[in-house]
Amino acid sequence: MSEMILIELKDLNDTEFIEEFLSLPFQFRSPEYAKDLMSIDQTRRLIHWGKQQDASFWMVKEEDSKTPLLRFSTRPCKGLAHHGTIGFFEINLKHPKLKMAFQFAMGEIFKWFKAQDIHEVFAPVDINTWFSYRFSVPGRKFFPRFKWEATTPPEYLELFKDLGFSDFAFFNSVVFPHFRIGDYCIGAGHLKKSFNRIKEMGFSLRPFDMKNFVEKELPVFHDISHDAFSDALLFEPIDLKTFSHLYAGALSLYDFSPSCVLLDPHGEVAGFLFAFYDGDYLVIKSIALRKKFQGLKLSSGMIYSAAQKSWQLNKKGTISAMVRTGLASETIAKNSQKWMWLSWSHDYILVKKAISL
């Protein structure tokens, strides 16, 4: 019986490794679970960037086979001592030795983590939480899925759970149907109050400056994001160039016209809302406020501004996307959900495992 071998990307000039790593999910994921796959070009850029950020990339093969069974990345967490991550996980679920390959890979990589003085591991995290970092959780109304959300095969989570990984953090995307009576939308009363509060306090909203988005908007958004999210789960800073690629890439995929910038009474940029249309839905992707403006109940008003635009276009509903449960943005969603009996959600999870020393 052939043995399993673990192969690490040592050199970015190893094009054979990189191309196999890139192609693996497109070879093995079934179509219904392939909607969220990162593009090959974006993954290639992240491999090159990740190597500069102390990420390592691995594949497992049988020693007498040229075809990899699985791939993944590993990385020590920056800013969180003795913790690491496993990301970019993909495995051939139809291979008869898939469990053997997975157990072999994790056994070997836990030895590697120990050598790095890492005591606990989170999965899945593609380098850091600016990128993909959740397993999807099976449940009611699992399909249809959106491209921007995690849609991993349920077997991926099962493999990690069977190996002793436990729950670490939960997330969800909640869909709120638009039930309107004239200009009034059921469940949006608290959002309108916040929208009026923005005006009463002397704040104002403006659309994104698309002509100068990369040169003027993104540097400000980069600064605000690092202030607003500095206490977020597994947060770490990223450089402006990588941040710009992340947001500019999203702009090429969707219509971000419902997004807005919040200005304080003196004209300073206080925050921004990143929202877009995906078919018949308004998607609230992220809300960022400078810390000094947090707690003023302004975020809901920014959402109301986007919702108004979506009502004019007769969108079917609003989606609060990929929110960690227990956050302020989830509280906003719950206030709307009290009136929305037909809403539904998709759930996601991040798992962890302690490494015995």
C-alpha positions in Angstrom: 0.0 0.0 0.0 1.4 3.4 -1.0 2.3 5.9 1.7 1.1 9.5 2.0 3.6 12.3 1.6 3.3 15.9 2.7 4.7 18.5 0.3 5.5 22.1 1.2 5.8 25.0 -1.2 9.4 26.1 -0.6 10.0 28.4 -3.6 7.6 30.7 -5.3 9.2 29.6 -8.6 7.8 26.1 -8.1 5.1 26.7 -10.7 4.1 23.0 -10.7 3.2 23.1 -7.0 1.3 26.4 -7.4 -0.7 25.3 -10.4 -1.7 22.0 -8.7 -2.6 23.9 -5.5 -4.7 26.4 -7.6 -6.5 23.8 -9.7 -7.4 21.3 -6.9 -10.8 22.8 -5.7 -12.0 23.2 -9.3 -11.2 19.6 -10.0 -12.9 18.1 -6.9 -15.7 20.3 -5.6 -19.1 19.4 -6.9 -20.9 22.3 -8.7 -23.4 23.1 -6.0 -20.5 23.8 -3.6 -18.3 25.6 -6.0 -20.0 29.0 -6.1 -17.8 30.6 -3.5 -14.5 29.5 -4.9 -11.9 32.2 -5.0 -10.6 32.9 -8.6 -7.4 31.3 -9.6 -5.7 34.7 -10.1 -6.7 36.0 -6.7 -5.5 32.8 -5.0 -2.2 33.1 -6.9 -1.8 36.6 -5.6 -2.5 35.5 -2.1 0.0 32.7 -2.2 2.7 35.2 -3.2 1.5 37.7 -0.6 1.0 35.0 2.0 4.6 33.8 1.8 5.7 37.3 2.8 3.3 37.1 5.7 4.8 33.8 7.1 2.1 31.6 5.6 3.1 28.1 4.4 1.3 26.1 1.7 1.0 22.3 1.6 -0.4 19.4 -0.4 -0.8 15.7 0.3 -0.2 13.0 -2.3 0.2 9.3 -2.4 3.9 8.6 -3.1 3.1 6.7 -6.2 0.6 9.3 -7.5 1.1 12.7 -9.2 -2.4 13.9 -8.2 -2.8 15.7 -4.8 -5.6 14.5 -2.5 -5.8 17.7 -0.5 -4.3 21.1 0.1 -4.2 23.7 2.9 -2.2 26.6 4.3 -0.8 27.2 7.8 0.3 30.4 9.5 1.1 31.7 13.0 -1.3 34.4 14.1 0.2 37.9 14.2 -0.8 39.7 17.4 -2.0 36.5 19.1 0.9 34.6 20.5 1.0 30.8 20.4 -2.0 30.6 18.0 -2.1 29.5 14.4 -4.5 29.0 11.5 -5.3 26.4 8.8 -6.8 27.8 5.6 -7.3 27.2 1.9 -8.5 23.8 2.8 -9.7 21.5 0.0 -9.9 17.7 -0.3 -11.0 15.2 -2.8 -14.1 13.8 -1.2 -14.4 11.0 -3.6 -11.0 9.5 -2.9 -11.2 6.2 -1.0 -8.3 7.3 1.3 -9.6 10.8 2.0 -9.9 10.3 5.8 -6.4 8.7 5.9 -5.0 11.6 4.0 -6.6 14.1 6.2 -5.5 12.5 9.4 -2.0 12.1 8.1 -1.9 15.7 7.1 -3.2 17.0 10.4 -0.9 14.7 12.4 2.2 16.0 10.5 1.1 19.7 10.6 0.4 19.6 14.4 4.1 18.6 14.8 5.0 21.6 12.6 2.8 23.8 14.8 4.5 22.5 17.9 7.8 23.4 16.5 6.5 26.9 15.9 5.5 27.1 19.6 1.8 27.2 18.6 -0.6 25.9 21.3 -4.0 26.4 19.6 -5.2 26.4 15.9 -8.2 28.0 14.2 -9.8 26.7 11.0 -10.5 27.7 8.3 -8.7 31.0 7.9 -7.2 31.9 4.5 -4.1 33.8 5.8 -6.2 36.2 8.0 -9.7 37.3 8.5 -9.7 39.9 5.8 -10.2 36.9 3.5 -12.3 33.8 3.7 -12.5 32.3 7.2 -15.6 30.3 7.8 -17.1 26.8 7.2 -20.8 26.8 6.1 -23.1 25.0 8.5 -25.8 22.7 7.0 -29.4 23.7 7.8 -32.8 24.7 6.5 -32.9 26.6 3.2 -29.1 25.9 2.7 -29.7 26.4 -1.0 -29.6 28.6 -3.1 -26.3 30.2 -2.1 -24.6 33.5 -2.9 -21.1 33.8 -4.4 -19.9 36.1 -1.5 -20.8 33.6 1.3 -19.0 30.4 2.5 -20.4 27.3 0.8 -18.1 24.6 1.9 -19.2 20.9 1.5 -20.5 19.7 4.9 -17.9 16.9 4.9 -15.2 19.6 5.4 -16.6 20.6 8.8 -17.2 17.0 9.7 -13.6 16.1 9.1 -12.4 18.8 11.5 -15.0 18.0 14.1 -14.2 14.3 14.0 -10.5 15.2 14.7 -11.5 17.0 17.9 -12.0 20.6 16.7 -14.6 22.4 18.7 -16.8 25.5 18.1 -15.1 28.8 18.4 -17.2 31.5 16.7 -20.6 31.6 14.9 -21.7 33.8 12.1 -24.9 34.2 10.0 -26.4 35.9 7.0 -30.0 36.9 7.6 -32.4 37.7 4.8 -35.2 40.2 5.4 -38.0 40.3 2.8 -39.3 43.7 1.9 -43.0 44.1 2.8 -44.0 47.6 1.9 -47.0 49.7 2.3 -46.4 52.8 0.2 -43.1 54.3 1.4 -43.2 52.3 4.6 -41.4 49.0 4.9 -42.4 46.7 7.8 -39.5 46.2 10.3 -37.6 49.3 9.2 -39.0 51.8 11.8 -35.8 51.7 14.0 -33.7 52.2 10.9 -35.6 55.3 9.9 -35.2 56.8 13.4 -31.5 56.4 13.1 -31.5 57.9 9.7 -33.3 61.0 11.1 -30.8 61.0 14.0 -28.0 61.4 11.5 -29.5 64.7 10.2 -30.5 65.9 13.7 -26.9 65.5 14.9 -25.5 67.4 11.9 -24.0 64.4 10.2 -24.6 63.8 6.5 -24.3 61.0 3.9 -22.8 61.0 0.4 -22.2 58.3 -2.2 -18.8 56.8 -2.9 -16.6 59.0 -5.1 -16.2 56.4 -7.9 -14.0 58.6 -10.1 -11.4 58.9 -7.3 -12.2 55.7 -5.5 -8.8 54.1 -5.5 -6.8 57.3 -5.0 -9.0 59.1 -2.4 -11.6 56.8 -0.9 -9.7 53.6 -0.3 -6.9 55.2 1.8 -9.5 56.8 4.1 -11.5 53.5 4.3 -8.3 51.6 5.1 -7.6 54.0 8.0 -11.2 53.8 9.3 -11.3 50.0 9.0 -8.2 49.6 11.1 -9.6 51.9 13.7 -13.1 50.4 13.7 -12.2 46.8 13.7 -9.0 46.7 15.8 -10.8 44.8 18.5 -12.5 42.4 16.2 -11.9 38.6 16.2 -8.4 37.7 15.1 -7.9 41.2 13.7 -4.6 42.1 12.2 -3.6 45.1 10.0 -3.0 44.7 6.3 -1.2 47.1 4.0 -3.1 49.6 1.8 -2.2 47.9 -1.4 -3.7 44.5 -0.3 -6.7 46.3 1.2 -7.2 48.2 -2.1 -7.0 45.0 -4.2 -9.6 43.4 -1.9 -12.2 46.2 -2.2 -11.5 47.2 -5.8 -11.9 43.5 -6.8 -15.3 43.4 -5.2 -16.4 46.6 -7.1 -15.8 44.8 -10.4 -18.3 42.1 -9.4 -21.3 44.0 -8.1 -23.2 47.3 -8.2 -22.1 49.2 -5.0 -24.4 52.2 -5.6 -26.3 51.7 -2.4 -23.1 52.3 -0.4 -22.4 55.6 1.4 -19.9 57.6 3.3 -20.9 59.2 6.7 -19.5 62.8 7.3 -19.4 64.4 10.7 -20.7 68.0 11.2 -17.2 69.3 10.2 -17.0 67.3 7.0 -14.6 64.6 8.4 -15.3 61.1 7.1 -16.7 59.3 10.2 -17.4 56.0 8.6 -18.7 54.1 5.6 -21.2 51.5 4.6 -20.2 48.9 2.0 -23.4 47.6 0.4 -24.2 46.1 -3.0 -27.0 44.5 -5.1 -26.9 40.8 -5.8 -29.8 40.1 -8.1 -33.0 40.9 -6.3 -31.3 41.6 -3.0 -29.6 44.4 -1.2 -26.5 43.0 0.6 -25.1 44.9 3.7 -21.5 43.7 3.6 -19.8 45.9 6.2 -20.2 49.0 8.3 -17.2 50.8 9.7 -17.3 53.8 12.1 -14.3 55.5 13.7 -14.3 54.5 17.4 -15.0 58.1 18.5 -18.3 58.0 16.6 -19.4 54.5 17.8 -22.3 54.3 20.2 -24.2 57.2 18.6 -26.7 54.9 16.9 -25.7 56.0 13.4 -25.1 52.7 11.7 -28.8 51.9 11.3 -29.3 55.1 9.5 -26.7 54.3 6.9 -28.5 51.0 6.3 -31.8 52.9 5.9 -30.2 55.0 3.2 -29.2 51.9 1.3 -32.6 50.3 1.9 -34.4 53.3 0.4 -32.5 53.0 -2.8 -33.3 49.3 -3.0 -37.0 50.0 -2.5 -37.0 52.3 -5.4 -35.6 49.4 -7.5 -38.2 47.0 -6.1 -35.6 44.7 -4.6 -37.1 41.7 -2.8 -35.1 41.9 0.4 -32.1 43.0 2.4 -29.3 40.6 3.5 -27.2 41.2 6.6 -24.1 39.4 5.4 -21.7 37.2 7.3 -22.2 38.8 10.7 -20.6 37.4 13.8 -23.3 36.6 16.4 -23.3 39.0 19.3 -22.1 42.0 17.4 -23.8 45.4 17.2 -24.7 44.8 13.5 -26.5 41.6 14.6 -28.5 43.6 17.1 -29.6 45.9 14.3 -30.7 42.8 12.3 -32.6 41.4 15.3 -34.6 44.6 15.7 -35.8 44.2 12.1 -36.3 40.5 12.4 -38.8 40.9 15.2 -41.3 42.0 12.5 -40.1 39.6 9.7 -41.7 36.2 10.2 -40.6 35.0 6.8 -36.9 35.9 7.2 -34.3 33.1 7.0 -30.6 32.7 7.6 -27.5 30.9 6.5 -25.0 29.9 9.3 -21.2 29.6 9.4 -18.6 28.6 11.9 -15.0 28.9 12.8 -13.5 26.0 14.8 -10.5 25.5 17.1 -8.3 22.8 18.5 -5.7 22.9 21.3 -2.4 21.2 20.5 -1.1 19.0 23.3 2.5 20.0 24.2 
